[in-house]
Amino acid sequence: MEKALKKMLLLLVMLVCFMVGTAFAGIKEMDEAYLNKDYVTAISEAGKVIADPNAFIYEKADAQRVIGHCYDDQENYTKAKAGFQKVIDTYPTEIGQCAYSLLHIGGGYYRQKQYTLAKAEFQKLISNYPTMRGNCADAQCSIGDCYDVLGDTEKAQEAFVKVLTDYPEITSQVSRAINKVNFASMTDEEALTILERIRRANPATEKNAEFLGRIKSEIEKLK
């Protein structure tokens, strides 16, 4: 009985190793091909990962996203959109990959100067994946960029301010948006409230030192 149990455990370990090994091998080759801009191979290897019954769902979603990126990098936006949309349609539980894919669908429209369509995709990301705050902040800032390019300064201002008020802890996007916000159009109290909120949302770390120094400087100007 003990020998049979050991044999079963050994077979189970071998099965797990096989499952991880086959999926990992395809992923490694896919990633290497993509980094080398060998898009044909990357797409082929991604397809193998997706077809592999032993691959995990998150690995399949990642592979499908890579297919989208391969076409996006080549500016084939129609196929890129289809690739990214398939992530959303096929792997809806992988919300991180879905949010990231929507961000790139919007980015593709933006690069094609289809700003209305781009705004719609960015807004869809914010509405559908509110917990993915980094992606949402990026999308909100991109909405501001769309209005900015279209010459709608009022809506652009609103969009950029929303980045500061709704996502004060996402320093990368706050840094991007704060350059576009016209604080002169606000009362000192309004501007101070926003800046203080950003300061409180970000811990004083070495990584944030330069960013917080800039926020502190802006606050001092208003006092």
N, C-alpha and C positions, 0 to 999 in steps of 0.2 A: 504493500500500500504506500509506504514511504517512498520507495523507489519510483512508483508510478506518479506520485505527486511531484517529485523532483523533476521527472521527465516532462510533466505538464508545464511546470514553471519555466523550465529551460526552453520549451517550445514557445511559450508566451513571450519570453525575453527576446528570442530570435525573431518572432513576429513583429514585436515593437521596433526592434532595430531595423528590420527590413522596411517597415512602414516609414520610419523616420529617414532611413538612408535613401530610399528611392525618391522621396519628395525633395530631400535636401540636395541630392545630386542635380536634379533638374533646376532647382532654384539657383544653385551656385553657378551653373553654366549659363543660365538666363541672365543673372546679374553681371557676370563677367562680359558676356556678349554686349549687354546694354551699355556698360561702362566704356567698352571699346567701340561703341557706335556701330556695332555689327547688328543692325536692326533685324535683318532677315533671320539670323540665328537666334536672336533674342526672342522674336515672335514665335519661332518654331519651338524653342525650349519652354516658353511660357505655355504654349499649347499642350506640351507633354505634361507639365505640372497640373494644368486644369483637367486633363484627361485621366490623370493618375488617381485611381480609387483610394489609394493610401494617403494621398495628400490631405492635409487639414483644410478646412474651409477658408481660414484666414490666408493660407498659402495660395489657394486658388484665386482668391480675391486680389491678392497682391500680384499674382501673375497676370490676371486680366488687366489690372491697372498698368502694368509694364507695357502691355500691348498698346494701350492708349497712349502712353508716353512715347513709344517708338514712332507712332504716326504723328504725334504732336511735334516731336523734334524735327520731323521731316516736313512740317507745315502741311501735312495732309489732314486738314481739320475735320473733314467729313468722316474719315475712318477713325480719327482720334476721338471724335464725339461718340461714335458708335462703340468704340472700345471702352471708354469711360462709362457710358450709359449702361453697358452690359454689367459692369461692376454693381451698379445701383439696382438693376433689375434682377440679377442672378444671386447677389449676395447681400440682401437688404439688412441682415443682422450685423454685418461688418460696417458699423456706422462710421468708423474712422476712415476706411477706404472709400466709402460712399461720399462722405463730405469732401474728401480730398479730390475725388473724381469730379464732383460738381464744380469745385473751385477751378479745375482745369478746363471743364467745358465752358465756363464763363470766360476764362482767360483766352480760350481759342476764339470766342466771339469778339472779345476785346481787340485781339491782334488783327482780326479781320475788319475792325472798325464798325462792327455791328453792336453798337453800344446799348441799344434797347434790349436786345436779346441777352447781352452780357449781364445787364442789370437784373433781368428776370432770373437768370441762373444763380447769381450771387444771393438774391433775395430768397430763392428757394432753399439754398443751403442754410441760411440763417433761420428760416421758418421750420425746416425739417430736421435739422441737427443742432439744436440750441446748446447741447452739452459739449459740442466740439468747439470750445470757445476760441481757440487759436485760429481755426479755419473761419469761424464766424467773423472774427475781428478783421481778418484778411479780406473776407468778402465785403464787409461793411466799408472798409477803406477803398476797395475796388469800385464800389458803387459811387463813392465820392469822386474817384478818378474819372468814371464815365460821365458824370454830370459836369466835371471840370472841363473835359474835352469838348463836351457839347455846348459849353459857354453858359451853363446855368449855375452861376456863382452862388445863388441863394441856396439851392438844393445841395450843391457841393459842400457848402459850409455846414448845412444841417447833417449831412452824411458823415463828414469828418469829425464834427463835434460828438456825434453818436458813438464813434469809436472811443473817444476819450471818456465819455460818461458810462457807456455800457460795458467796455472791456478795459478798464484802467490798469489791470494787471498784465495785459499782453504788451509788454514793453516794445517789442519789435514793431507792432502796428501803431502803437501810441506815438512812437518816434517818427513813424512815417506820416501819420495824420497831423501831428502837432505843427509840422512845417506848413501845412495847408490851411490851418485854422486862423481866421482873422480875429484875434482877440480884441482888436481896436473897435470892433463892431458890438462888443459886449460891454456891460457895466463892469467896473472893477470887481464888484461883489460876485457877479456871475463867473467871471474868469477865475477869480480866486477860489471859488467853490470847486470848480472843475480841477484845477491844479492841485488843490489840497487833497481831493479824492484820489488822484493819481499817486500822490506822494504816500498816502496811507495804504494804498493797495500794493505797494512794492517794498519789500523788506530791504533794509540797508545792508547790502552785501557788496563785496569787491566787484562782482560782475555788474551790479547796478549803479556803481559809484558815479560814473560819468553821467548816466541818464538822470539820476536823482539830483546831481549837482546842477544840471540844466533846469530841472523843475524848480528847485529851490531858488535859483537865480530869477526865474520868471515870477515866482511868488514874491520875492523881495521887491521887485519893480512895482508891484501892485499895492504894497503896504504903505 
